[in-house]
Amino acid sequence: MRIRLLLFLLPALLCAQSLQDFEKKVTTFTLANGLQFLVIERHDAPVVSFHTYVNAGAVDDPSGSTGLAHMFEHMAFKGTSAIGSKNWLKEKAALDAIERAYDNVEAERNKGFRADKAKLATLEANLKDAIGTADSYVESNEYDRIVESNGGVGMNAGTSEDNTQYFYSFPSNRLELWFLLESERFLRPVLREFYKERDVVREERRMRVESSPQGMLVEALLATAFEAHPYHNFAGGWASDIESFRRTDAEAFFKKYYGPSNLTIAIAGDVDPATAKRMAQKYFGRIPAGPTPPMVRTVEPKQNGEKRVKVASPAQPIMVIGYKRPDQYSGDAPALDLLTEILSGGRTGVLYKEMVRDKQMALAAQAISNYPGSKYPSLFLLFMVPNAGHTLEENEKAAYEILERIKTQPIDAAALQRVKTKLRAGLIEGLASNSGLAETLASYQASFGDWRKVFTELEEYNKVTVEDVQRVAKEYLIETSRTVAWTYAPEGGAK
């Protein structure tokens, strides 16, 4: 009944959420330093959501420092020289002392087998003491307390392969406070408690990858599928890199990728655009301009044959199949997105209906259009978990049969139309809240250079035909571009 009602109301909802209507509500401007702003008026409640999009993610991690982009998620709200310190002058001196002590440790470690173990132990103890001294000047969570005491909610950050995002909401009468706090984070950040958070990031890797069969499998898939492009690095970073990178490395990364020309900020809610622009110029205009960082120059070479990799795990068997596909800017991207929905659109998806519901050979079977990112050519994924009494081989064979059928037998036009309708409904749902609106428009503005792509993308979906879906399946879901990864139970159980 709910689906029928949604379909009945959809034309009216789309009319209310049309591009023309949104253009009246959206104000865009770019500061002299290159920072882009989008202000979306929605005066239903005295609340404003803020979304800061940094066009840099794990794909931009320097060689030898994978996981560095993710570190900024942990350093996001550590404060500034004015927020988070009991005595900034003493803390700054202590932070500098940490790096000098670390230099001494690394100098001895770099001697390799000639390193003096006793001397190294003394230097490491000195480093630990220096970190303790700096930490003693930290006013923990002061930034968080300022936000929360002023009615801020939902403060968080996230890192992906392609970007890093920061967000929270405030009562509309705290608009200027947000401009002050957020601009200070980019103007005068202090990466305090860096090595403490580095240990947290290392522990996250243990939990999400080293102790997770799915995490280990995906990491193996990426490392196998991508020979040259940095998409072969798992977003969280390699263990030895995490354990070794320095605060000075992070500061260099910040200087390169966190300049204003690489930032896009969306503000949605009870806000006056003229006031927002004035405050943006006052606070964010203080940040010096800098060069826009370069794109990743490495191009993944053409894959000329299937790759297979298996990962030992005593847990439930899992299989992931990845096919090379073009980036989000390709003219084939809309058809690949629709193919994903046809295969994996919930309970109406072909994979679910055939493998999970009807044949009951799988506990789960789904497709993912872009992985691990979409800014560069990536992977079209199939993910399967076999049911009891069924094997990975059965599931793999069934998945290939479904793909071959799509290539040789045109899909039902009505099914394609249902998928298009679902995508429109998803857009409406995503734009329903201030936070969702700010996130969506900031992401599209940064990724495509125009937030209107949110709406024009629907037009691109509408133009996709049954023949287009069949064509991209034939072109991209082929054996020579395929990488297959699966888990297996090692002999004798866990080692």
RODO-2510 file (C-alpha; in nm, 4 decimals, decimal comma):
residues 495
     n   res          X          Y          Z
     1     m     0,0000     0,0000     0,0000
     2     r     0,2865     0,2377     0,0859
     3     i     0,4543     0,1703    -0,2506
     4     r     0,1292     0,2284    -0,4381
     5     l     0,0758     0,5544    -0,2533
     6     l     0,4300     0,6672    -0,3324
     7     l     0,3842     0,5890    -0,7000
     8     f     0,0533     0,7736    -0,6995
     9     l     0,2051     1,0809    -0,5353
    10     l     0,5315     1,0704    -0,7278
    11     p     0,4389     1,3113    -1,0102
    12     a     0,3247     1,5729    -0,7586
    13     l     0,6332     1,5229    -0,5427
    14     l     0,8648     1,5557    -0,8380
    15     c     0,6878     1,8715    -0,9415
    16     a     0,7397     2,0133    -0,5926
    17     q     1,1052     1,9051    -0,6009
    18     s     1,1748     2,0233    -0,9574
    19     l     1,4954     2,1868    -1,0700
    20     q     1,3139     2,5134    -1,1343
    21     d     1,1796     2,5212    -0,7798
    22     f     1,5193     2,4441    -0,6325
    23     e     1,6953     2,7074    -0,8362
    24     k     1,4818     2,9673    -0,6587
    25     k     1,6020     2,8385    -0,3213
    26     v     1,9716     2,7869    -0,3962
    27     t     2,2298     3,0646    -0,3889
    28     t     2,5859     2,9888    -0,4959
    29     f     2,8971     3,2006    -0,4652
    30     t     3,2726     3,1539    -0,4681
    31     l     3,5080     3,3510    -0,2461
    32     a     3,8162     3,5193    -0,3869
    33     n     4,0301     3,2366    -0,2437
    34     g     3,8328     2,9777    -0,4446
    35     l     3,6071     2,8318    -0,1734
    36     q     3,2607     2,7406    -0,3076
    37     f     2,9397     2,7919    -0,1085
    38     l     2,5841     2,6752    -0,1666
    39     v     2,3081     2,8218     0,0487
    40     i     1,9698     2,6460     0,0356
    41     e     1,6782     2,8250     0,1953
    42     r     1,4274     2,6122     0,3851
    43     h     1,2485     2,8106     0,6541
    44     d     1,0274     2,5320     0,7929
    45     a     1,2108     2,5256     1,1284
    46     p     1,4785     2,7419     1,2980
    47     v     1,7555     2,4923     1,2231
    48     v     2,0503     2,4970     0,9826
    49     s     2,2625     2,2045     0,8604
    50     f     2,6205     2,2506     0,7456
    51     h     2,8205     2,0183     0,5221
    52     t     3,1868     2,0692     0,4374
    53     y     3,3127     1,8588     0,1480
    54     v     3,6881     1,8162     0,0964
    55     n     3,7679     1,6878    -0,2516
    56     a     4,0394     1,4541    -0,1229
    57     g     4,0217     1,1052     0,0206
    58     a     4,2175     0,7865     0,0616
    59     v     4,2984     0,7780    -0,3104
    60     d     4,5156     1,0851    -0,2440
    61     d     4,7164     0,9268     0,0390
    62     p     5,0900     0,9690    -0,0217
    63     s     5,2884     0,6553    -0,0921
    64     g     5,4062     0,5123     0,2388
    65     s     5,1371     0,7019     0,4317
    66     t     4,8163     0,5203     0,3423
    67     g     4,5453     0,5987     0,5960
    68     l     4,6527     0,9606     0,6274
    69     a     4,3322     1,1033     0,4760
    70     h     4,1355     0,8951     0,7252
    71     m     4,3380     1,0454     1,0105
    72     f     4,1710     1,3808     0,9481
    73     e     3,8363     1,2255     1,0335
    74     h     3,9851     1,1625     1,3774
    75     m     4,1534     1,5011     1,4002
    76     a     3,8463     1,6900     1,2749
    77     f     3,7323     1,8519     1,5948
    78     k     4,0492     1,8550     1,8059
    79     g     4,0362     2,2319     1,8075
    80     t     4,2599     2,5258     1,7254
    81     s     4,5174     2,7383     1,9035
    82     a     4,2266     2,9107     2,0812
    83     i     4,0082     2,6033     2,1417
    84     g     4,1276     2,2872     2,3111
    85     s     4,4359     2,4082     2,4969
    86     k     4,4997     2,4915     2,8631
    87     n     4,8076     2,6919     2,7649
    88     w     4,8714     2,7247     2,3933
    89     l     5,2276     2,8611     2,4125
    90     k     5,3401     2,5738     2,6334
    91     e     5,1425     2,3212     2,4310
    92     k     5,2982     2,4421     2,1065
    93     a     5,6462     2,4084     2,2530
    94     a     5,5582     2,0588     2,3750
    95     l     5,4220     1,9579     2,0321
    96     d     5,7436     2,0733     1,8697
    97     a     5,9401     1,8760     2,1279
    98     i     5,7504     1,5605     2,0270
    99     e     5,8657     1,5941     1,6679
   100     r     6,2276     1,6490     1,7725
   101     a     6,2125     1,3417     1,9921
   102     y     6,0532     1,1459     1,7060
   103     d     6,3289     1,2605     1,4694
   104     n     6,5840     1,1116     1,7091
   105     v     6,3938     0,7825     1,7272
   106     e     6,3668     0,7561     1,3493
   107     a     6,7331     0,8436     1,2996
   108     e     6,8336     0,5498     1,5196
   109     r     6,5748     0,3135     1,3667
   110     n     6,6988     0,3995     1,0186
   111     k     7,0370     0,2508     1,1045
   112     g     6,8675    -0,0863     1,0626
   113     f     7,0684    -0,3758     1,2050
   114     r     7,3321    -0,1269     1,3253
   115     a     7,0821     0,0467     1,5564
   116     d     7,1795     0,0567     1,9233
   117     k     6,8899    -0,1194     2,0975
   118     a     6,9613     0,0346     2,4366
   119     k     6,9877     0,3828     2,2914
   120     l     6,6700     0,3265     2,0891
   121     a     6,4820     0,2205     2,4015
   122     t     6,5929     0,5412     2,5759
   123     l     6,4899     0,7551     2,2790
   124     e     6,1498     0,5849     2,2612
   125     a     6,0981     0,6514     2,6330
   126     n     6,1853     1,0164     2,5746
   127     l     5,9291     1,0286     2,2928
   128     k     5,6629     0,8788     2,5172
   129     d     5,7408     1,1376     2,7857
   130     a     5,7215     1,4204     2,5315
   131     i     5,3805     1,3013     2,4146
   132     g     5,2622     1,2852     2,7758
   133     t     5,3796     1,6408     2,8390
   134     a     5,1940     1,7751     2,5337
   135     d     4,8784     1,5844     2,6261
   136     s     4,8810     1,7446     2,9713
   137     y     4,8006     2,0814     2,8090
   138     v     4,4984     1,9484     2,6163
   139     e     4,1479     2,0572     2,7137
   140     s     3,9823     1,7413     2,5882
   141     n     3,6655     1,7669     2,3780
   142     e     3,6382     2,1440     2,4215
   143     y     3,5279     2,1891     2,0593
   144     d     3,2549     1,9291     2,1096
   145     r     3,1342     2,0967     2,4295
   146     i     3,1061     2,4355     2,2589
   147     v     2,8976     2,2849     1,9805
   148     e     2,6735     2,0809     2,2088
   149     s     2,6197     2,3610     2,4620
   150     n     2,4950     2,5811     2,1797
   151     g     2,2433     2,3267     2,0545
   152     g     2,4595     2,1613     1,7906
   153     v     2,3690     1,8045     1,6922
   154     g     2,4929     1,5334     1,4590
   155     m     2,8564     1,6432     1,4568
   156     n     3,0576     1,3859     1,2661
   157     a     3,2986     1,3222     0,9803
   158     g     3,3551     1,0548     0,7197
   159     t     3,6318     0,9485     0,4831
   160     s     3,5953     0,7602     0,1560
   161     e     3,8327     0,6852    -0,1276
   162     d     3,7332     1,0059    -0,3070
   163     n     3,6514     1,2625    -0,0384
   164     t     3,6358     1,3621     0,3268
   165     q     3,3240     1,5244     0,4723
   166     y     3,2400     1,7099     0,7950
   167     f     2,8907     1,7963     0,9111
   168     y     2,6557     1,8997     1,1899
   169     s     2,3515     2,1168     1,2553
   170     f     2,2886     2,4256     1,4693
   171     p     1,9901     2,6368     1,5700
   172     s     1,9650     2,9161     1,3129
   173     n     2,0533     3,1796     1,5746
   174     r     2,3977     3,0175     1,6033
   175     l     2,4839     3,0716     1,2372
   176     e     2,7783     3,3013     1,3051
   177     l     2,9181     3,0664     1,5673
   178     w     2,9395     2,7928     1,3041
   179     f     3,1206     3,0267     1,0635
   180     l     3,3717     3,1116     1,3347
   181     l     3,4301     2,7536     1,4504
   182     e     3,4522     2,5934     1,1074
   183     s     3,6721     2,8609     0,9529
   184     e     3,9143     2,8403     1,2453
   185     r     3,9478     2,4657     1,1889
   186     f     4,0778     2,5329     0,8390
   187     l     4,2688     2,8509     0,9177
   188     r     4,4491     2,7490     1,2378
   189     p     4,4083     2,3745     1,2983
   190     v     4,6071     2,2092     1,5728
   191     l     4,6703     1,8386     1,5237
   192     r     4,6901     1,7712     1,8959
   193     e     4,6792     1,4171     2,0371
   194     f     4,7910     1,3011     1,6918
   195     y     4,9768     0,9902     1,8046
   196     k     4,7001     0,8934     2,0432
   197     e     4,4528     0,9052     1,7544
   198     r     4,6977     0,7229     1,5302
   199     d     4,6754     0,4327     1,7748
   200     v     4,2945     0,4507     1,7505
   201     v     4,3122     0,4348     1,3721
   202     r     4,5432     0,1342     1,3968
   203     e     4,2932    -0,0374     1,6277
   204     e     4,0131     0,0346     1,3822
   205     r     4,2096    -0,1491     1,1175
   206     r     4,2402    -0,4510     1,3452
   207     m     3,8645    -0,4534     1,3982
   208     r     3,7483    -0,3698     1,0446
   209     v     4,0038    -0,5616     0,8409
   210     e     4,2317    -0,7945     1,0312
   211     s     3,9509    -0,9379     1,2475
   212     s     3,6830    -0,9178     0,9776
   213     p     3,6564    -1,1846     0,7048
   214     q     3,4695    -0,9400     0,4837
   215     g     3,7284    -0,6681     0,5434
   216     m     4,0177    -0,9019     0,4610
   217     l     3,8357    -1,0201     0,1501
   218     v     3,7671    -0,6726     0,0153
   219     e     4,1244    -0,5638     0,0837
   220     a     4,2517    -0,8668    -0,1103
   221     l     4,0087    -0,7947    -0,3944
   222     l     4,1290    -0,4348    -0,4329
   223     a     4,4965    -0,5257    -0,4090
   224     t     4,4433    -0,7869    -0,6820
   225     a     4,2103    -0,5940    -0,9126
   226     f     4,4175    -0,2739    -0,9229
   227     e     4,7829    -0,3133    -1,0130
   228     a     4,8813     0,0534    -1,0432
   229     h     4,6011     0,2876    -0,9416
   230     p     4,5839     0,3825    -0,5701
   231     y     4,2335     0,2359    -0,5488
   232     h     4,4307    -0,0804    -0,4677
   233     n     4,4819     0,0573    -0,1151
   234     f     4,2059    -0,0043     0,1375
   235     a     4,0740     0,3309     0,2634
   236     g     4,1876     0,2709     0,6203
   237     g     4,5510     0,2286     0,5194
   238     w     4,8102    -0,0459     0,5559
   239     a     4,9161    -0,1350     0,9096
   240     s     5,2843    -0,0436     0,8778
   241     d     5,1973     0,2939     0,7208
   242     i     4,9537     0,3801     0,9999
   243     e     5,2113     0,2888     1,2642
   244     s     5,4729     0,5097     1,1006
   245     f     5,3217     0,8311     0,9702
   246     r     5,3984     1,1546     1,1503
   247     r     5,2163     1,4727     1,2460
   248     t     5,4435     1,6546     1,0017
   249     d     5,3170     1,4230     0,7245
   250     a     4,9603     1,5159     0,8149
   251     e     5,0396     1,8865     0,8164
   252     a     5,1865     1,8569     0,4660
   253     f     4,8763     1,6679     0,3491
   254     f     4,6535     1,9371     0,4987
   255     k     4,8468     2,2132     0,3269
   256     k     4,8213     2,0371    -0,0087
   257     y     4,4602     1,9148    -0,0045
   258     y     4,2714     2,1351     0,2431
   259     g     4,3135     2,4643     0,0601
   260     p     3,9977     2,6676    -0,0088
   261     s     3,9878     2,5819    -0,3799
   262     n     3,9448     2,2152    -0,2814
   263     l     3,6527     2,2811    -0,0434
   264     t     3,2797     2,3020    -0,1069
   265     i     3,0402     2,4022     0,1720
   266     a     2,6626     2,3653     0,1656
   267     i     2,4338     2,5333     0,4181
   268     a     2,0689     2,4275     0,4240
   269     g     1,7815     2,5458     0,6412
   270     d     1,6586     2,8640     0,8038
   271     v     1,9266     3,0915     0,6619
   272     d     1,9378     3,4191     0,4709
   273     p     2,1761     3,3929     0,1713
   274     a     2,2947     3,7533     0,1967
   275     t     2,3835     3,7072     0,5634
   276     a     2,5587     3,3790     0,4894
   277     k     2,7634     3,5386     0,2118
   278     r     2,8671     3,8267     0,4348
   279     m     2,9779     3,5861     0,7092
   280     a     3,1545     3,3609     0,4602
   281     q     3,3612     3,6525     0,3355
   282     k     3,4334     3,7678     0,6916
   283     y     3,5461     3,4308     0,8272
   284     f     3,6432     3,1984     0,5422
   285     g     3,7813     3,4823     0,3331
   286     r     4,0724     3,4931     0,5819
   287     i     4,2077     3,1599     0,4532
   288     p     4,4889     3,2199     0,2040
   289     a     4,4344     3,0989    -0,1510
   290     g     4,6493     2,8165    -0,2811
   291     p     4,6854     2,5923    -0,5845
   292     t     4,4192     2,3318    -0,6557
   293     p     4,5774     1,9904    -0,5902
   294     p     4,6326     1,7652    -0,8907
   295     m     4,4245     1,4625    -0,9777
   296     v     4,5804     1,1181    -0,9455
   297     r     4,7974     1,0792    -1,2547
   298     t     4,8360     0,6999    -1,2491
   299     v     4,6048     0,5240    -1,4942
   300     e     4,5224     0,1600    -1,4314
   301     p     4,6444    -0,0497    -1,7271
   302     k     4,3946    -0,2571    -1,9208
   303     q     4,3233    -0,5933    -1,7616
   304     n     4,3667    -0,8789    -2,0075
   305     g     4,2455    -1,1773    -1,8128
   306     e     4,0519    -1,2938    -1,5096
   307     k     4,2250    -1,2670    -1,1723
   308     r     4,1365    -1,4843    -0,8740
   309     v     4,2406    -1,4597    -0,5094
   310     k     4,1309    -1,6519    -0,2012
   311     v     4,1560    -1,5579     0,1657
   312     a     4,1723    -1,8112     0,4474
   313     s     3,8949    -1,7634     0,7033
   314     p     3,7075    -2,0097     0,9247
   315     a     3,3957    -1,7885     0,9115
   316     q     3,0990    -1,7987     0,6739
   317     p     3,2181    -1,8253     0,3089
   318     i     3,1858    -1,5039     0,1069
   319     m     3,2527    -1,4222    -0,2583
   320     v     3,3040    -1,0857    -0,4258
   321     i     3,3290    -1,0458    -0,8034
   322     g     3,4542    -0,7180    -0,9475
   323     y     3,4380    -0,6022    -1,3088
   324     k     3,6361    -0,3019    -1,4339
   325     r     3,4076    -0,0113    -1,5217
   326     p     3,4508     0,3552    -1,6213
   327     d     3,4278     0,6497    -1,3836
   328     q     3,1173     0,8496    -1,2889
   329     y     3,1749     1,0941    -1,5743
   330     s     3,1329     0,8286    -1,8426
   331     g     2,8275     0,8381    -2,0663
   332     d     2,7699     0,4753    -1,9662
   333     a     2,7449     0,5529    -1,5941
   334     p     2,3616     0,5972    -1,5928
   335     a     2,3069     0,2623    -1,7646
   336     l     2,5435     0,0886    -1,5226
   337     d     2,3584     0,2448    -1,2276
   338     l     2,0283     0,1148    -1,3640
   339     l     2,1780    -0,2282    -1,4243
   340     t     2,2821    -0,2319    -1,0585
   341     e     1,9257    -0,1599    -0,9487
   342     i     1,7853    -0,4260    -1,1824
   343     l     2,0204    -0,6818    -1,0305
   344     s     2,0069    -0,5648    -0,6721
   345     g     1,7125    -0,3304    -0,6151
   346     g     1,5984    -0,4837    -0,2881
   347     r     1,3469    -0,7669    -0,3038
   348     t     1,2653    -0,6903    -0,6669
   349     g     1,6271    -0,7342    -0,7775
   350     v     1,7007    -1,0313    -1,0017
   351     l     1,9840    -1,1566    -0,7800
   352     y     1,7618    -1,1602    -0,4708
   353     k     1,4593    -1,3129    -0,6419
   354     e     1,6482    -1,5953    -0,8078
   355     m     1,9340    -1,6753    -0,5727
   356     v     1,7897    -1,5867    -0,2311
   357     r     1,4121    -1,6222    -0,2613
   358     d     1,3503    -1,8864    -0,5283
   359     k     1,6538    -2,1163    -0,5315
   360     q     1,7512    -2,0355    -0,1709
   361     m     2,1150    -2,0950    -0,2574
   362     a     2,2295    -1,7635    -0,1087
   363     l     2,1735    -1,5810     0,2183
   364     a     2,2611    -1,2573     0,0411
   365     a     2,3289    -1,1567    -0,3193
   366     q     2,3685    -0,7997    -0,4321
   367     a     2,5387    -0,5650    -0,6778
   368     i     2,7250    -0,2381    -0,6165
   369     s     2,7677     0,0037    -0,9046
   370     n     3,0932     0,1788    -0,8041
   371     y     3,3576     0,0443    -0,5712
   372     p     3,5737     0,1596    -0,4020
   373     g     3,5159     0,5048    -0,5533
   374     s     3,3717     0,6741    -0,8592
   375     k     3,6034     0,9667    -0,9351
   376     y     3,8279     0,7277    -1,1297
   377     p     3,7548     0,4020    -1,3170
   378     s     3,6568     0,1464    -1,0553
   379     l     3,4698    -0,1820    -1,0079
   380     f     3,1159    -0,3055    -1,0635
   381     l     3,0701    -0,5558    -0,7789
   382     l     2,8677    -0,8680    -0,7151
   383     f     2,8599    -0,9875    -0,3533
   384     m     2,7322    -1,3319    -0,2466
   385     v     2,6988    -1,5339     0,0735
   386     p     2,5942    -1,8997     0,0151
   387     n     2,3154    -2,0599     0,2123
   388     a     2,3708    -2,3767     0,4173
   389     g     2,4110    -2,6764     0,1885
   390     h     2,5208    -2,4651    -0,1070
   391     t     2,8668    -2,3736    -0,2260
   392     l     3,0401    -2,0637    -0,3518
   393     e     3,0870    -2,2419    -0,6848
   394     e     2,7092    -2,2831    -0,7211
   395     n     2,6526    -1,9189    -0,6393
   396     e     2,9212    -1,8009    -0,8792
   397     k     2,7768    -2,0101    -1,1622
   398     a     2,4237    -1,8829    -1,0947
   399     a     2,5419    -1,5213    -1,0951
   400     y     2,7160    -1,5646    -1,4309
   401     e     2,4019    -1,7259    -1,5755
   402     i     2,1972    -1,4237    -1,4697
   403     l     2,4475    -1,1851    -1,6277
   404     e     2,4559    -1,3841    -1,9513
   405     r     2,0774    -1,3830    -1,9671
   406     i     2,0732    -1,0045    -1,9344
   407     k     2,3269    -0,9826    -2,2179
   408     t     2,1288    -1,2091    -2,4514
   409     q     1,7671    -1,1482    -2,3502
   410     p     1,6469    -0,7867    -2,3200
   411     i     1,5127    -0,7041    -1,9754
   412     d     1,1465    -0,6240    -1,9281
   413     a     1,0745    -0,2588    -2,0132
   414     a     0,8323    -0,2359    -1,7209
   415     a     1,1047    -0,3533    -1,4829
   416     l     1,3382    -0,0837    -1,6147
   417     q     1,0698     0,1789    -1,5613
   418     r     1,0150     0,0599    -1,2026
   419     v     1,3861     0,1061    -1,1365
   420     k     1,3760     0,4599    -1,2753
   421     t     1,0771     0,5372    -1,0537
   422     k     1,2639     0,4021    -0,7509
   423     l     1,5622     0,6249    -0,8227
   424     r     1,3359     0,9296    -0,8389
   425     a     1,1795     0,8316    -0,5085
   426     g     1,5268     0,7941    -0,3585
   427     l     1,6116     1,1470    -0,4672
   428     i     1,3036     1,2833    -0,2955
   429     e     1,3870     1,0962     0,0233
   430     g     1,7467     1,2220     0,0163
   431     l     1,6343     1,5839    -0,0166
   432     a     1,3746     1,5636     0,2582
   433     s     1,6011     1,6763     0,5437
   434     n     1,8309     1,9768     0,5710
   435     s     2,1287     1,7523     0,6380
   436     g     2,0518     1,5271     0,3420
   437     l     1,9998     1,8272     0,1191
   438     a     2,3294     1,9878     0,2222
   439     e     2,5207     1,6619     0,1765
   440     t     2,3711     1,5848    -0,1648
   441     l     2,4168     1,9294    -0,3153
   442     a     2,7694     1,9724    -0,1779
   443     s     2,8705     1,6323    -0,3173
   444     y     2,7308     1,6991    -0,6629
   445     q     2,8739     2,0507    -0,6775
   446     a     3,2193     1,9246    -0,5856
   447     s     3,2056     1,6127    -0,8024
   448     f     3,0457     1,7525    -1,1169
   449     g     3,0928     2,1274    -1,0887
   450     d     2,7172     2,1895    -1,0725
   451     w     2,4665     2,0883    -0,8050
   452     r     2,1978     2,0750    -1,0771
   453     k     2,3433     1,7396    -1,1788
   454     v     2,1218     1,5985    -0,9000
   455     f     1,8246     1,6678    -1,1248
   456     t     1,9764     1,6354    -1,4710
   457     e     2,1005     1,2900    -1,3707
   458     l     1,7357     1,1833    -1,3471
   459     e     1,6898     1,2997    -1,7042
   460     e     1,9911     1,0890    -1,8020
   461     y     1,8346     0,7870    -1,6315
   462     n     1,5092     0,8472    -1,8164
   463     k     1,6923     0,8315    -2,1494
   464     v     1,8443     0,4902    -2,0767
   465     t     1,6836     0,2180    -2,2852
   466     v     1,6609    -0,1569    -2,2480
   467     e     1,9205    -0,1792    -2,5240
   468     d     2,1581     0,0503    -2,3297
   469     v     2,1442    -0,1744    -2,0238
   470     q     2,2097    -0,4804    -2,2349
   471     r     2,4970    -0,3052    -2,4142
   472     v     2,6869    -0,2032    -2,0975
   473     a     2,6430    -0,5535    -1,9552
   474     k     2,8030    -0,6954    -2,2703
   475     e     3,0813    -0,4375    -2,2741
   476     y     3,1918    -0,4318    -1,9109
   477     l     3,0779    -0,7512    -1,7371
   478     i     3,3252    -0,9703    -1,9194
   479     e     3,5669    -1,2392    -1,8086
   480     t     3,8844    -1,0563    -1,9100
   481     s     3,8049    -0,7613    -1,6811
   482     r     3,6918    -0,9760    -1,3902
   483     t     3,8516    -1,0253    -1,0484
   484     v     3,7078    -1,2905    -0,8172
   485     a     3,7848    -1,3057    -0,4449
   486     w     3,6491    -1,5520    -0,1930
   487     t     3,7093    -1,6871     0,1559
   488     y     3,7752    -2,0515     0,2353
   489     a     3,8153    -2,2554     0,5506
   490     p     4,1831    -2,3467     0,5983
   491     e     4,2708    -2,7061     0,6745
   492     g     4,2784    -2,7649     1,0472
   493     g     4,0663    -2,4556     1,1180
   494     a     4,1911    -2,1136     1,2302
   495     k     4,5666    -2,0718     1,2622
***
